[in-house]
Structure formats: structure tokens, C-alpha cells
Amino acid sequence: MHSTRDAAVAGFMLVTTALLCAAAGAGIGVLVGAPLALAVVGVFVGFGLGFRLVYTRFKDI
């Protein structure tokens, strides 16, 4: 039996990764001149990367 703490950590990892990638995309977008567009791209990249991180961290569960 696994605790709900594992689910909370997985969700936190997913959301945090998406937010960090969105911030990085917005930062790069400020330099290029399209912060909103690259922030949206960063969110999608972040969710993909977040799912990958959660899978590698919790694949044995």
C-alpha cells in the first residue's frame, strides 16, 4: 500500500516542472520579443518533461 504522499510528490513535480519551463520560455521570449508565445511553448514542454520525470521517479511503484 502506497501513501498519498507519493501522489502529492508526483503532482508537485509535474506542476513545478511545467512552471519552471514556462518561466524559462518567457525569459527567452523576452530576449526574442515573444514572451507569451514562448511561455505557452514552455508549459507544454514542461508537462512533457514533468511526465517523464514522474515516470522515472515512480516507475517501480
PyRosetta script that sets phi, psi and omega in degrees:
from pyrosetta import init, pose_from_sequence

init()
pose = pose_from_sequence("MHSTRDAAVAGFMLVTTALLCAAAGAGIGVLVGAPLALAVVGVFVGFGLGFRLVYTRFKDI")
pose.set_psi(1, 127.3)
pose.set_omega(1, -179.8)
pose.set_phi(2, -100.9)
pose.set_psi(2, 147.2)
pose.set_omega(2, -177.4)
pose.set_phi(3, -80.3)
pose.set_psi(3, 165.6)
pose.set_omega(3, 176.7)
pose.set_phi(4, -73.3)
pose.set_psi(4, -13.2)
pose.set_omega(4, 177.9)
pose.set_phi(5, -63.4)
pose.set_psi(5, -36.3)
pose.set_omega(5, 177.6)
pose.set_phi(6, -61.9)
pose.set_psi(6, -41.7)
pose.set_omega(6, 178.5)
pose.set_phi(7, -66.7)
pose.set_psi(7, -38.4)
pose.set_omega(7, 179.0)
pose.set_phi(8, -66.6)
pose.set_psi(8, -41.2)
pose.set_omega(8, 178.3)
pose.set_phi(9, -64.9)
pose.set_psi(9, -41.7)
pose.set_omega(9, 178.9)
pose.set_phi(10, -62.4)
pose.set_psi(10, -45.1)
pose.set_omega(10, 178.3)
pose.set_phi(11, -64.2)
pose.set_psi(11, -40.5)
pose.set_omega(11, 178.4)
pose.set_phi(12, -64.5)
pose.set_psi(12, -41.0)
pose.set_omega(12, 177.8)
pose.set_phi(13, -62.3)
pose.set_psi(13, -41.4)
pose.set_omega(13, -178.7)
pose.set_phi(14, -65.5)
pose.set_psi(14, -48.4)
pose.set_omega(14, -178.1)
pose.set_phi(15, -68.5)
pose.set_psi(15, -40.8)
pose.set_omega(15, 180.0)
pose.set_phi(16, -64.0)
pose.set_psi(16, -42.3)
pose.set_omega(16, 178.3)
pose.set_phi(17, -63.0)
pose.set_psi(17, -41.8)
pose.set_omega(17, 178.9)
pose.set_phi(18, -63.8)
pose.set_psi(18, -41.8)
pose.set_omega(18, -179.8)
pose.set_phi(19, -68.5)
pose.set_psi(19, -40.0)
pose.set_omega(19, 178.5)
pose.set_phi(20, -65.5)
pose.set_psi(20, -40.3)
pose.set_omega(20, 177.8)
pose.set_phi(21, -68.8)
pose.set_psi(21, -35.6)
pose.set_omega(21, 176.0)
pose.set_phi(22, -65.2)
pose.set_psi(22, -40.8)
pose.set_omega(22, 177.8)
pose.set_phi(23, -65.8)
pose.set_psi(23, -40.4)
pose.set_omega(23, 177.5)
pose.set_phi(24, -65.0)
pose.set_psi(24, -41.3)
pose.set_omega(24, 177.7)
pose.set_phi(25, -63.9)
pose.set_psi(25, -40.1)
pose.set_omega(25, 178.4)
pose.set_phi(26, -67.4)
pose.set_psi(26, -37.8)
pose.set_omega(26, 177.7)
pose.set_phi(27, -64.1)
pose.set_psi(27, -43.4)
pose.set_omega(27, 176.5)
pose.set_phi(28, -67.3)
pose.set_psi(28, -36.8)
pose.set_omega(28, 179.3)
pose.set_phi(29, -64.3)
pose.set_psi(29, -32.6)
pose.set_omega(29, 176.5)
pose.set_phi(30, -63.5)
pose.set_psi(30, -39.1)
pose.set_omega(30, 179.2)
pose.set_phi(31, -68.5)
pose.set_psi(31, -36.0)
pose.set_omega(31, -176.9)
pose.set_phi(32, -85.9)
pose.set_psi(32, -32.0)
pose.set_omega(32, -179.7)
pose.set_phi(33, 112.2)
pose.set_psi(33, 11.6)
pose.set_omega(33, 179.2)
pose.set_phi(34, -139.1)
pose.set_psi(34, 68.6)
pose.set_omega(34, -174.6)
pose.set_phi(35, -66.9)
pose.set_psi(35, -38.0)
pose.set_omega(35, -178.0)
pose.set_phi(36, -68.8)
pose.set_psi(36, -43.4)
pose.set_omega(36, -179.3)
pose.set_phi(37, -62.9)
pose.set_psi(37, -44.3)
pose.set_omega(37, -179.4)
pose.set_phi(38, -74.8)
pose.set_psi(38, -24.6)
pose.set_omega(38, 173.9)
pose.set_phi(39, -67.8)
pose.set_psi(39, -40.1)
pose.set_omega(39, 177.6)
pose.set_phi(40, -65.2)
pose.set_psi(40, -42.8)
pose.set_omega(40, 176.4)
pose.set_phi(41, -61.8)
pose.set_psi(41, -40.3)
pose.set_omega(41, 177.9)
pose.set_phi(42, -61.6)
pose.set_psi(42, -36.2)
pose.set_omega(42, 177.5)
pose.set_phi(43, -63.5)
pose.set_psi(43, -45.1)
pose.set_omega(43, -179.8)
pose.set_phi(44, -66.7)
pose.set_psi(44, -41.5)
pose.set_omega(44, 176.1)
pose.set_phi(45, -64.0)
pose.set_psi(45, -39.5)
pose.set_omega(45, 179.4)
pose.set_phi(46, -63.6)
pose.set_psi(46, -41.0)
pose.set_omega(46, 177.9)
pose.set_phi(47, -67.0)
pose.set_psi(47, -39.1)
pose.set_omega(47, 176.6)
pose.set_phi(48, -62.9)
pose.set_psi(48, -46.3)
pose.set_omega(48, 178.0)
pose.set_phi(49, -65.9)
pose.set_psi(49, -38.3)
pose.set_omega(49, 178.5)
pose.set_phi(50, -63.3)
pose.set_psi(50, -43.0)
pose.set_omega(50, 176.5)
pose.set_phi(51, -61.8)
pose.set_psi(51, -39.0)
pose.set_omega(51, 178.6)
pose.set_phi(52, -64.8)
pose.set_psi(52, -43.1)
pose.set_omega(52, 178.5)
pose.set_phi(53, -64.7)
pose.set_psi(53, -42.9)
pose.set_omega(53, 179.3)
pose.set_phi(54, -64.7)
pose.set_psi(54, -40.3)
pose.set_omega(54, 179.2)
pose.set_phi(55, -63.3)
pose.set_psi(55, -46.0)
pose.set_omega(55, -179.2)
pose.set_phi(56, -68.3)
pose.set_psi(56, -31.7)
pose.set_omega(56, -179.4)
pose.set_phi(57, -76.4)
pose.set_psi(57, -37.4)
pose.set_omega(57, -172.5)
pose.set_phi(58, -116.3)
pose.set_psi(58, 22.7)
pose.set_omega(58, -176.7)
pose.set_phi(59, -70.8)
pose.set_psi(59, -19.2)
pose.set_omega(59, -179.6)
pose.set_phi(60, -86.9)
pose.set_psi(60, -3.7)
pose.set_omega(60, -178.9)
pose.set_phi(61, -82.1)
pose.dump_pdb("model.pdb")
